[in-house]
């Protein structure tokens, strides 16, 4: 039994990742021994939940299935499997299938639980679908049946009422058997092993019926009585009759077309035709291509059409089809075999199916080359004009009518030109009453004085936007009876021009408002440094009024120490044509100095390559600059002693050593003798007070240009410029004496301290680290020889060596 249990645990280990729940029960089927992790994924409960609560599994099973599951598990695996329903932790109902098996009497039972919820739903859907298919088959008006082929005879296995209605009447009326009607087609369907489609005629008492039949092989029957074929038929009698009627119409139409003059053609619905059904003999004279060649290769027709005009004609043909126009007239250029371009007018008549598809196109071709050439030249000229060419007439009664509007009117006015010619109020009604009266009055004045007519009109476009139209026309008197005046003129959409002018005006006002409101200083100076513009904020920022600066050199505002640097940066940026940023000082009219940050953009002259002017936007950064300087000072200064930091001191030393006067530098390193005793005896606060007092004493003794630094802890350094060995040693001795005489007051104590010092001057070719090392060795020598003294670096090195 232990081996079986171990085996089950091993099985659980190997199948821990499977989706099914694997478990082991005691031999009596009442106690759960082991279970894999799929339980948590399936039911939301952990394995520990089921092991601690053996009754949990049965409690999740719905009441109706709980006893059946208990009986199944008590059968010791005699029943192979069972299904039951249970709810997971979220309350969702699951359908589970459980299997049990046993390795022997008295051995634990192994089981597997599978979630078959989705499979059961799929089976139920298939059953519902099958019921729906059976119901649809019964109610369908189309004949359907399953035929069984047995020894060269056909037997109806299943059939719907429509099948019996058609074939029962046909067999009784014509005395034809099922084999006579369907056997050849069934055999072909079985031979091909693919769906077979054919048409069958049935003789019924009401007349002939034509069926479109499709057969599908179903393989052998379940009882292996023969092979089965599904037969589905549809009555296409009316469709067949309609098709015969259409063919008859086409034949009559073809005869009628042959009798009329000109070139005619017929196609199944495409244009340009991909397949011609008919083409008259007159096509050879129009195209230069033989009748037989065009009938065999209709693509030659398309290939000789000018591509641009072909696209336009195809678009018009598509629009006509969508709107189901029965007639369409196209005019296009066709390249004749002789190489000359000819214009053909194609008058079509279109036929449609009930679904709206073009079923036939009958066309008549005419040669309109000469007429079309003149018309197209005029249209091209008119279309190249952005505005509308018009001709209007004012009668003696004061009635205004349009006699011509160029096609561009549809774009400019948003109205169909022909509609406006028929009813001029379509256009005039879109002009305000006051402007319309002014328009008619100006026409009357132009007619009386025979002077050119000019007018600017506010026009309400159909798209809802107001347009500005600029019109001009020349009057001409009419000598015919009825009189009146005709104007030949041109009307252009000036909306964009007015909009640009208005936008420029608004833009100027907006930028002027921005410049007057902005707190920054905006200025423009020419290549000679003369200020051309400066924003009003100059008075608030610098104390000058704009009139005091404009027309004068801008450098009057700049601090003298910054002029050379700014001039150099302006010259460099102007040569490169790039934007530059610079910080500088401005002298306020009151006399004090302010820091400004400026971003400047040079403007170049494309002809000469020189810069014409510089646009600058400057901002007051005085407070920020002061903060930066204070932070920089804090970063370079030790907070306790006021001495330089180690990093700042080393940078200064590098600079001095790299200069030409490095021989005039003296370095003093020193630290406080027995400083650790002060900290250990009196505390760190006392030590801090000693450091503070030492820093004050040293700064008081040193010169202004000397560098005093705290290198760390109680170690300090002094860097003397313009000093030799004697000066360095003398300064070190004065410092030593000053510190030795120093009294440090801490609470009720008076503390004294001494320092040991090493002095060094740089040698030729010596590095910074070598220089520091020699001074440090001198300091070490001073400590070793008794402290509170000054040692020169050369002496310390000889002693060490």
C-alpha positions in Angstrom: 0.0 0.0 0.0 2.9 2.4 0.7 4.3 1.6 -2.7 0.9 2.5 -4.3 0.7 5.7 -2.3 4.3 6.5 -3.4 3.4 5.7 -7.0 0.4 8.0 -6.8 2.6 10.8 -5.4 5.0 10.3 -8.2 2.2 10.4 -10.7 0.9 13.6 -9.1 4.4 15.1 -9.4 4.7 14.2 -13.1 1.3 15.5 -13.9 1.2 18.6 -11.7 0.9 20.9 -14.7 -2.0 19.1 -16.5 -5.3 20.8 -16.8 -7.2 17.8 -15.3 -7.5 17.2 -11.6 -5.7 14.0 -10.5 -6.3 12.6 -7.1 -6.0 9.5 -4.9 -8.7 8.1 -2.6 -8.5 5.6 0.2 -9.5 2.1 -0.7 -13.0 2.6 0.6 -13.3 5.8 -1.6 -14.2 8.0 1.4 -11.0 9.7 2.2 -8.9 12.0 0.0 -5.2 11.2 0.1 -3.5 13.4 -2.5 -4.5 15.8 -5.3 -2.6 17.9 -7.9 -2.5 21.7 -8.3 -5.0 21.7 -11.1 -7.7 21.9 -8.4 -6.9 25.5 -7.7 -7.0 26.5 -11.4 -10.3 24.7 -11.9 -12.2 25.4 -8.7 -10.4 28.2 -7.0 -9.6 26.1 -3.8 -6.1 24.9 -2.9 -5.1 21.3 -2.3 -4.7 22.1 1.4 -8.4 23.2 1.5 -9.5 19.7 0.3 -7.1 17.8 2.5 -8.1 19.6 5.6 -11.8 19.4 4.8 -12.5 15.9 3.2 -16.2 16.8 2.9 -15.5 20.0 0.9 -15.6 18.3 -2.5 -19.0 16.7 -2.0 -20.4 20.0 -0.5 -19.5 21.8 -3.8 -21.5 19.2 -5.8 -25.1 20.2 -6.4 -27.6 18.3 -4.3 -29.2 16.4 -7.2 -25.8 14.8 -8.2 -24.2 14.4 -4.7 -25.6 10.9 -4.0 -24.8 9.6 -7.4 -21.1 10.7 -6.9 -21.0 9.0 -3.5 -22.4 5.8 -5.0 -19.9 6.0 -7.9 -16.9 6.3 -5.5 -18.3 3.5 -3.3 -18.4 1.2 -6.4 -14.5 0.9 -6.0 -14.0 1.6 -9.7 -16.4 -0.9 -11.0 -18.1 1.9 -13.0 -15.6 3.5 -15.3 -16.8 7.1 -15.3 -19.6 9.5 -14.2 -20.6 13.1 -14.7 -21.9 15.6 -12.2 -22.2 19.3 -11.6 -20.5 21.4 -9.0 -19.8 25.1 -8.3 -16.4 26.7 -8.1 -15.3 29.2 -5.6 -16.9 32.1 -7.6 -20.2 30.3 -7.8 -19.9 29.3 -11.5 -21.6 26.0 -12.4 -19.2 23.4 -14.0 -20.0 20.1 -15.6 -17.3 17.6 -14.6 -16.5 14.0 -15.7 -14.8 11.8 -13.2 -12.9 8.5 -13.8 -11.7 6.0 -11.2 -9.4 3.0 -11.4 -7.9 0.7 -8.9 -4.6 -1.3 -9.0 -6.0 -4.1 -6.8 -8.2 -5.0 -3.8 -7.4 -2.9 -0.8 -5.3 -0.5 -2.8 -6.0 3.2 -3.0 -8.2 4.5 -5.9 -6.7 6.8 -8.5 -9.0 9.3 -10.2 -9.2 12.1 -12.8 -11.7 14.9 -13.0 -12.1 16.7 -16.4 -14.0 19.9 -17.0 -16.4 19.1 -19.9 -18.5 22.3 -19.5 -17.4 23.7 -22.9 -17.6 20.3 -24.6 -21.1 19.8 -23.3 -22.1 23.3 -24.5 -20.6 22.5 -27.9 -22.5 19.2 -28.1 -25.7 21.0 -27.2 -25.1 23.6 -29.9 -24.5 20.8 -32.4 -27.7 19.1 -31.4 -29.6 22.4 -31.7 -28.0 23.1 -35.0 -29.0 19.6 -36.2 -32.5 20.2 -35.1 -32.5 23.5 -36.9 -31.2 21.9 -40.1 -33.9 19.2 -39.9 -36.6 21.8 -39.3 -35.2 24.0 -42.1 -35.1 21.0 -44.4 -38.7 20.2 -43.6 -39.9 23.7 -44.1 -37.8 24.6 -47.1 -39.5 25.1 -50.5 -36.4 23.7 -52.2 -36.4 19.9 -52.8 -33.9 18.1 -50.7 -33.2 14.4 -50.3 -30.5 11.8 -49.4 -30.3 9.1 -52.1 -28.9 5.6 -51.5 -27.1 3.9 -54.4 -27.7 0.1 -54.2 -26.8 -2.1 -57.2 -27.3 0.6 -59.9 -30.6 1.6 -58.3 -31.5 4.7 -56.3 -33.5 4.6 -53.1 -34.7 7.6 -51.2 -33.2 7.5 -47.7 -34.6 10.8 -46.5 -36.6 13.6 -48.3 -38.5 16.7 -47.4 -42.1 17.4 -48.5 -40.9 19.7 -51.4 -39.0 16.8 -52.9 -42.1 14.6 -52.8 -44.2 17.4 -54.2 -41.9 17.9 -57.3 -40.7 14.4 -58.0 -43.9 12.5 -57.1 -45.9 14.6 -59.6 -43.1 14.4 -62.2 -42.8 10.6 -62.0 -46.6 10.2 -62.1 -47.0 12.7 -65.0 -44.0 11.6 -67.3 -43.7 8.0 -66.0 -39.9 8.6 -65.5 -38.1 6.7 -62.7 -35.7 8.2 -60.2 -32.8 6.4 -61.9 -33.7 8.0 -65.3 -33.5 11.5 -63.8 -30.6 11.3 -61.4 -28.5 8.1 -61.8 -26.0 9.5 -64.4 -25.4 12.6 -62.3 -25.1 10.6 -59.0 -22.4 8.4 -60.6 -20.5 11.4 -61.9 -20.7 13.0 -58.4 -19.3 9.8 -56.8 -16.6 9.4 -59.4 -15.3 13.0 -58.9 -15.5 12.8 -55.1 -16.5 16.5 -55.1 -19.8 18.5 -55.3 -21.5 18.1 -58.7 -23.9 20.7 -60.1 -26.3 20.2 -63.0 -29.7 21.3 -64.3 -32.7 18.8 -64.6 -36.0 19.3 -66.3 -39.2 17.9 -64.8 -42.4 17.5 -66.6 -45.2 18.6 -64.3 -48.9 18.9 -64.9 -48.6 22.7 -64.8 -45.7 22.6 -67.4 -42.0 22.2 -67.5 -39.9 23.0 -64.4 -36.2 23.5 -64.5 -34.2 22.6 -61.3 -30.6 23.6 -60.5 -29.3 20.5 -58.6 -26.2 20.2 -56.4 -25.0 16.8 -55.2 -22.6 16.0 -52.4 -21.2 12.6 -51.6 -21.8 11.4 -48.0 -19.8 8.2 -48.2 -21.3 4.8 -47.2 -24.3 4.5 -45.0 -24.1 3.4 -41.4 -25.6 0.0 -42.2 -23.2 -0.3 -45.1 -26.1 -0.7 -47.5 -24.6 1.5 -50.2 -23.2 4.9 -50.9 -25.2 8.0 -50.0 -25.5 11.3 -51.9 -27.1 14.5 -50.6 -29.2 16.2 -53.3 -30.3 19.8 -53.0 -32.4 21.4 -55.8 -33.8 24.8 -56.6 -36.5 25.8 -59.0 -35.0 28.1 -61.6 -37.8 28.0 -64.1 -38.5 31.8 -63.9 -34.9 32.7 -64.0 -34.4 30.5 -67.0 -37.4 32.0 -68.8 -36.1 35.5 -68.0 -32.7 34.6 -69.4 -34.2 33.3 -72.6 -36.2 36.5 -72.8 -33.1 38.6 -72.4 -31.3 36.6 -75.0 -34.2 37.1 -77.4 -34.2 40.8 -76.7 -30.5 41.1 -77.3 -30.9 39.3 -80.7 -33.7 41.6 -81.7 -31.6 44.6 -80.6 -28.6 43.4 -82.5 -30.6 43.1 -85.7 -32.0 46.7 -85.1 -28.5 48.0 -84.5 -27.2 46.4 -87.7 -29.8 48.3 -89.7 -28.9 51.7 -88.3 -25.9 53.8 -89.6 -22.7 54.3 -87.6 -20.5 52.1 -85.4 -22.4 50.2 -82.7 -21.3 47.7 -80.0 -22.7 45.6 -77.2 -21.0 44.4 -74.1 -22.1 42.4 -71.0 -21.7 45.4 -68.7 -18.1 46.5 -68.5 -16.7 49.7 -69.9 -14.3 49.9 -71.5 -15.4 46.5 -72.7 -13.3 43.5 -71.8 -15.4 41.3 -74.0 -17.6 42.4 -76.9 -20.8 40.6 -77.7 -21.4 42.6 -80.8 -19.5 45.2 -82.9 -20.8 46.7 -86.1 -18.7 47.0 -89.3 -18.5 50.8 -89.0 -15.9 50.5 -86.2 -13.1 49.9 -88.7 -13.5 53.3 -90.2 -13.5 55.0 -86.8 -10.6 53.1 -85.2 -8.6 51.7 -88.1 -8.7 48.3 -86.5 -10.4 45.4 -88.2 -13.7 44.1 -86.9 -12.4 40.6 -86.2 -9.3 41.9 -84.4 -11.4 44.0 -82.1 -13.9 41.2 -81.4 -11.0 38.9 -80.5 -9.0 41.4 -78.5 -11.2 44.2 -77.0 -8.3 45.3 -74.9 -6.9 47.1 -78.0 -9.8 49.6 -77.6 -8.8 50.4 -74.0 -5.1 50.5 -74.9 -5.7 53.3 -77.4 -7.7 55.6 -75.1 -5.8 58.5 -73.6 -5.1 57.5 -69.9 -6.2 60.7 -68.3 -9.5 60.8 -70.2 -10.0 57.1 -69.6 -9.9 57.7 -65.8 -12.4 60.5 -66.1 -14.7 58.4 -68.3 -14.5 55.4 -65.9 -15.4 57.7 -63.0 -18.5 59.1 -64.9 -19.5 55.5 -65.9 -19.3 54.4 -62.3 -21.4 57.4 -61.1 -24.0 56.7 -63.7 -24.2 53.0 -62.6 -24.5 53.9 -58.9 -27.4 56.3 -59.8 -28.8 53.7 -62.2 -28.9 56.1 -65.2 -30.3 54.4 -68.3 -28.4 56.7 -70.7 -24.9 58.0 -70.7 -22.9 60.0 -73.2 -19.1 60.1 -73.1 -16.6 61.9 -75.3 -12.9 60.8 -75.2 -9.8 60.9 -77.3 -8.9 57.7 -79.3 -5.5 57.1 -81.0 -6.2 56.0 -84.5 -4.0 53.4 -86.2 -2.5 56.1 -88.4 -1.3 57.8 -85.2 -3.7 60.8 -85.2 -5.9 61.5 -82.2 -9.6 61.4 -82.8 -12.4 62.3 -80.5 -15.3 59.8 -80.3 -18.7 60.4 -78.8 -20.0 57.3 -77.1 -23.7 57.3 -76.5 -24.6 54.4 -74.3 -27.8 52.7 -73.2 -27.4 50.7 -69.9 -29.5 47.8 -68.7 -29.6 46.7 -65.1 -30.5 43.6 -63.1 -33.0 43.9 -60.2 -30.0 44.0 -57.9 -28.7 47.1 -59.7 -25.9 45.4 -61.6 -25.3 46.4 -65.2 -26.2 43.5 -67.4 -25.7 45.1 -70.8 -24.3 48.2 -72.4 -25.3 49.2 -76.0 -23.2 52.0 -77.4 -23.1 54.1 -80.6 -19.8 55.7 -81.6 -19.5 58.9 -83.6 -16.5 60.9 -84.8 -16.6 64.4 -83.3 -12.9 65.2 -83.7 -13.2 68.6 -85.2 -16.0 69.9 -82.9 -14.4 68.4 -79.8 -11.0 69.8 -80.5 -12.4 73.4 -80.6 -14.5 72.8 -77.5 -11.7 71.3 -75.5 -9.3 74.1 -76.3 -11.8 76.6 -75.1 -12.6 74.5 -72.0 -8.9 74.1 -71.1 -8.5 77.9 -71.4 -11.5 78.5 -69.2 -10.6 75.9 -66.6 -7.1 77.3 -66.2 -8.7 80.4 -64.9 -9.2 80.5 -61.1 -12.3 82.6 -61.3 -15.6 82.4 -63.2 -16.1 83.8 -66.7 -19.7 85.0 -67.0 -22.0 86.8 -69.3 -25.1 88.5 -67.8 -27.8 90.6 -69.4 -29.8 93.5 -67.8 -33.0 94.1 -69.7 -34.7 97.5 -70.1 -37.2 96.4 -67.4 -34.3 95.9 -65.0 -34.3 92.1 -65.0 -30.9 90.5 -64.6 -30.2 87.1 -66.1 -27.1 85.1 -66.7 -26.5 83.7 -70.2 -23.2 82.0 -69.5 -21.2 80.7 -66.5 -17.9 78.8 -66.9 -17.7 75.4 -65.2 -15.5 76.8 -62.4 -18.7 78.4 -61.0 -19.6 75.1 -59.4 -16.5 75.4 -57.3 -16.5 79.1 -56.6 -20.3 79.6 -56.1 -21.2 76.0 -55.1 -24.1 76.1 -57.6 -24.7 74.3 -60.8 -24.0 76.8 -63.7 -26.9 75.6 -65.7 -29.3 76.0 -62.7 -28.2 79.6 -62.2 -28.7 80.3 -65.9 -32.2 78.9 -65.6 -33.0 80.8 -62.3 -30.6 83.7 -61.4 -32.3 84.1 -58.0 -30.4 80.9 -56.9 -27.4 83.2 -56.9 -28.9 86.6 -56.1 -30.8 85.2 -53.1 -27.4 84.4 -51.4 -26.5 88.1 -51.4 -27.8 90.3 -48.6 -30.7 92.6 -49.6 -28.7 95.8 -49.1 -25.7 94.5 -51.1 -28.0 93.1 -53.8 -29.6 96.6 -54.2 -26.1 98.2 -54.4 -25.1 95.6 -57.0 -28.1 96.3 -59.3 -27.5 100.1 -58.8 -23.8 99.8 -59.8 -24.9 97.8 -62.9 -27.3 100.6 -63.9 -24.6 103.2 -63.5 -22.2 101.1 -65.6 -24.9 100.7 -68.3 -25.7 104.4 -68.4 -22.0 105.5 -68.5 -20.8 102.6 -70.5 -18.0 102.3 -68.0 -16.3 99.1 -66.6 -18.2 97.6 -63.8 -16.4 96.6 -60.6 -17.9 95.3 -57.4 -17.0 93.3 -54.2 -19.8 91.1 -53.0 -20.4 89.3 -49.8 -21.8 85.9 -50.9 -23.3 83.2 -48.6 -21.8 79.9 -50.0 -24.0 76.8 -49.8 -21.4 75.2 -47.5 -22.4 77.8 -44.9 -19.4 80.0 -45.1 -19.3 83.6 -46.3 -17.2 84.3 -49.4 -15.9 87.6 -50.8 -16.3 87.8 -54.5 -14.4 90.4 -56.6 -16.2 91.0 -60.0 -15.3 93.1 -63.0 -17.2 93.4 -66.3 -17.3 95.4 -69.6 -20.7 96.5 -70.8 -22.0 96.2 -74.3 -25.2 97.6 -75.7 -27.6 95.2 -77.4 -28.9 96.5 -80.8 -31.5 93.8 -81.2 -35.2 94.5 -80.4 -35.8 94.5 -76.7 -32.4 96.3 -76.1 -30.6 96.0 -72.8 -27.0 95.7 -71.8 -24.6 92.6 -71.7 -21.6 92.4 -69.5 -18.8 90.0 -70.3 -16.8 89.7 -67.1 -14.7 87.8 -64.6 -15.5 86.9 -61.0 -12.9 85.7 -58.6 -13.0 84.3 -55.1 -11.1 86.9 -53.0 -12.0 85.3 -49.7 -8.5 84.0 -49.2 -7.0 87.4 -49.8 -9.4 89.1 -47.4 -8.7 86.3 -44.9 -5.0 86.8 -45.2 -5.2 90.5 -44.8 -7.5 90.1 -41.8 -5.2 87.4 -40.3 -2.2 89.7 -40.8 -4.0 92.5 -39.1 -5.0 90.3 -36.2 -1.5 88.8 -36.1 0.0 92.2 -35.9 -2.4 93.2 -33.1 -1.8 90.0 -31.3 2.0 90.2 -31.4 1.9 93.9 -30.4 -0.3 92.9 -27.5 2.1 90.1 -26.5 5.1 92.3 -26.8 3.4 95.0 -24.8 2.4 92.5 -22.1 5.4 90.2 -21.9 7.7 90.7 -18.9 10.8 89.8 -20.9 12.8 92.3 -22.8 12.4 91.9 -26.6 14.7 93.9 -28.9 15.8 94.1 -32.5 19.1 95.6 -33.5 20.6 96.0 -37.0 24.1 94.9 -38.1 25.6 98.2 -36.8 24.2 97.6 -33.3 21.5 100.3 -33.6 18.3 99.4 -31.8 15.4 99.2 -34.2 12.8 98.1 -31.7 12.6 97.4 -28.0 9.6 96.3 -26.0 7.9 98.6 -23.4 9.1 96.3 -20.6 12.5 98.1 -20.9 11.2 100.9 -18.7 10.3 98.5 -15.9 13.4 96.3 -16.2 16.1 98.9 -17.0 14.5 102.3 -16.2 14.8 103.6 -19.8 11.8 104.6 -21.9 11.7 102.9 -25.3 12.2 106.3 -27.0 15.5 106.7 -25.2 16.9 103.4 -26.6 15.4 103.1 -30.2 17.7 104.7 -32.7 20.7 104.5 -30.5 23.4 101.8 -29.9 22.1 99.0 -27.8 25.5 98.7 -26.1 24.6 101.7 -23.9 22.6 99.3 -21.7 25.4 96.7 -21.4 28.0 96.6 -18.7 31.4 97.6 -20.2 33.1 94.4 -19.0 30.7 92.2 -21.1 30.7 94.2 -24.4 33.6 92.4 -25.9 32.3 89.0 -25.0 28.8 89.8 -26.4 30.3 91.3 -29.6 32.4 88.2 -30.2 29.4 85.8 -29.7 27.2 87.9 -32.0 29.8 87.8 -34.7 30.3 84.0 -34.3 26.5 83.3 -34.4 26.0 85.6 -37.4 28.7 83.8 -39.4 27.2 80.4 -38.6 23.6 81.6 -38.8 22.6 79.9 -35.5 20.7 80.9 -32.4 22.9 81.6 -29.4 22.3 82.1 -25.7 24.4 84.4 -23.5 24.4 85.8 -19.9 25.4 89.4 -19.4 25.0 92.4 -17.2 22.8 95.5 -17.9 23.4 98.8 -16.3 20.1 100.1 -14.8 19.4 103.8 -15.3 19.5 104.2 -11.5 23.1 103.0 -11.6 23.0 99.4 -10.3 23.8 96.3 -12.3 21.4 93.5 -13.2 22.1 90.1 -14.7 20.1 89.1 -17.9 19.9 85.9 -20.0 19.4 86.5 -23.7 18.4 84.2 -26.5 19.3 85.8 -29.9 18.5 84.9 -33.5 20.4 86.5 -36.3 18.5 87.2 -39.6 20.6 86.7 -42.7 20.4 88.4 -46.1 20.0 85.6 -48.7 21.6 87.8 -51.4 24.8 88.8 -49.6 25.0 86.2 -46.8 25.4 88.9 -44.2 23.2 89.2 -41.2 20.8 92.1 -41.3 19.5 92.2 -37.8 19.4 90.3 -34.5 16.2 89.5 -32.6 16.9 89.0 -28.8 14.6 88.0 -26.0 16.2 88.8 -22.6 15.1 87.7 -19.2 16.1 89.1 -15.8 18.1 86.4 -14.0 19.7 88.6 -11.3 18.3 86.6 -8.4 19.2 83.3 -10.0 22.7 84.5 -10.7 23.2 85.6 -7.1 22.0 82.2 -5.9 24.4 80.5 -8.3 27.4 82.6 -7.1 26.5 82.0 -3.5 26.2 78.2 -4.1 29.5 78.3 -6.0 31.2 80.0 -3.1 29.7 77.5 -0.7 30.9 74.6 -2.8 34.5 76.0 -2.8 34.6 77.0 0.9 34.8 74.9 4.1 31.8 75.8 6.2 33.6 75.6 9.6 37.0 77.3 8.9 36.2 79.5 6.0 39.1 77.9 4.1 39.0 76.5 0.5 37.9 72.9 0.0 40.4 70.3 -1.1 39.0 70.1 -4.6 39.1 73.8 -5.1 42.7 74.0 -3.7 43.9 71.3 -6.0 42.4 73.0 -9.1 44.1 76.3 -8.0 47.4 74.4 -7.6 47.1 72.9 -11.0 46.5 76.3 -12.6 49.6 77.8 -10.8 51.9 74.9 -11.7 50.9 75.1 -15.4 51.6 78.8 -15.6 54.9 80.4 -16.6 55.5 81.7 -13.1 55.4 78.4 -11.3 58.8 79.0 -9.7 57.2 81.9 -7.7 55.0 79.5 -5.7 55.4 78.3 -2.2 53.4 75.5 -0.6 52.9 75.1 3.2 51.3 71.9 4.6 50.6 71.8 8.3 48.4 70.0 10.8 47.5 70.5 14.5 49.8 68.6 17.0 48.0 66.1 19.2 44.6 67.3 17.9 43.1 63.9 18.8 43.8 64.5 22.5 41.7 67.6 22.3 38.7 65.7 20.9 39.2 62.7 23.3 39.7 64.9 26.4 37.3 67.8 25.8 34.9 66.5 23.1 34.4 67.2 19.4 32.8 70.6 20.2 36.1 71.8 21.7 37.9 70.4 18.6 35.6 72.3 16.3 36.2 75.5 18.3 40.0 75.0 17.9 39.5 74.6 14.1 37.4 77.7 13.8 39.9 79.8 15.8 42.8 78.5 13.8 41.0 79.4 10.5 40.4 82.9 11.7 44.0 83.4 12.8 45.4 82.1 9.5 43.1 84.2 7.3 44.2 87.3 9.4 47.8 86.5 8.9 47.8 85.7 5.1 47.8 88.1 2.2 44.7 88.6 0.0 46.1 86.6 -2.9 47.2 83.7 -0.8 45.2 80.5 -0.8 44.3 78.9 2.5 42.6 75.4 2.4 41.5 72.7 4.7 42.6 69.4 3.1 40.7 67.2 5.7 40.4 66.8 9.4 43.1 68.9 11.1 45.3 69.0 8.0 45.7 72.4 6.2 47.6 73.9 3.3 48.7 77.4 2.3 49.6 78.3 -1.2 51.7 81.5 -1.6 51.9 83.3 -5.0 54.8 85.5 -6.0 56.9 83.9 -3.2 60.2 82.1 -3.1 61.7 79.7 -0.5 62.6 82.4 2.0 59.2 84.0 1.8 57.5 80.6 2.2 59.6 79.7 5.3 59.1 83.2 6.8 55.3 83.0 6.3 55.2 79.5 7.8 57.2 80.7 10.9 54.8 83.6 11.4 51.8 81.3 11.2 53.5 78.9 13.7 54.1 81.6 16.2 50.6 83.1 15.7 49.0 79.7 16.4 51.3 78.9 19.3 50.2 82.2 21.0 46.5 81.5 20.2 44.2 81.1 23.2 41.0 79.2 22.4 38.1 79.9 24.7 35.8 76.9 25.2 33.3 77.1 28.0 35.4 77.7 31.1 38.6 76.3 29.5 41.4 78.0 27.7 43.0 75.7 25.1 46.3 76.0 23.4 47.7 74.3 20.3 50.8 74.1 18.1 51.3 73.1 14.5 53.9 71.2 12.6 54.7 72.6 9.1 56.4 71.5 5.9 57.4 74.1 3.2 58.2 73.3 -0.4 58.8 75.1 -3.7 58.2 73.4 -7.1 61.2 71.9 -8.9 61.5 71.8 -12.7 59.3 69.2 -14.4 57.7 68.2 -11.1 54.1 67.0 -11.1 51.4 68.1 -8.7 51.5 64.9 -6.8 55.3 64.9 -6.5 55.1 68.5 -5.2 52.5 67.6 -2.6 54.5 64.5 -1.6 57.7 66.6 -0.9 55.7 69.1 1.2 54.0 66.2 3.0 57.4 64.6 3.7 58.6 67.9 5.1 55.6 68.0 7.4 56.3 64.4 8.5 59.9 65.3 9.3 58.7 68.3 11.4 56.5 65.9 13.5 59.2 63.3 13.8 61.7 65.9 15.0 59.6 67.1 17.9 56.6 69.0 16.4 55.8 72.8 16.7 58.4 73.7 14.0 58.9 74.4 10.3 60.9 72.1 8.0 61.9 72.9 4.4 61.2 70.1 1.9 64.8 69.8 0.6 66.0 69.2 4.2 63.4 66.6 4.9 64.2 64.7 1.7 67.9 64.6 2.5 67.3 63.4 6.0 64.8 60.7 4.8 67.2 59.6 2.2 
